[in-house]
Amino acid sequence: MKKRNHFLEKSKLTTAQLVAQLNILKSDLNDSRIKIQLQKFTKPHKINELRQQIAQINTIISQRIIKESNEAKTKRSN
């Protein structure tokens, strides 16, 4: 249930906020990968969490784009 709540919270954010959060998560993921290579990373499970959060945000953004394009098609047909 906890993960579902995080997804719902993210879906309430604006697209600009989601893009900003996405950029932060991507940079965190890159930093984590570098730390793994340098053997200074103590939480390898964090990479999976970051990847999942990035995927969730990408899904929300994609859903919004599809919804907007469908609405535009509906307006044109009327």
Secondary structure, DSSP 8 states (H G I E B T S, - for coil): -HHHHHHHHHHTS-HHHHHHHHHHHHHHHHHHHHHHHTT----THHHHHHHHHHHHHHHHHHHHHHHHHHHHHHHHH-
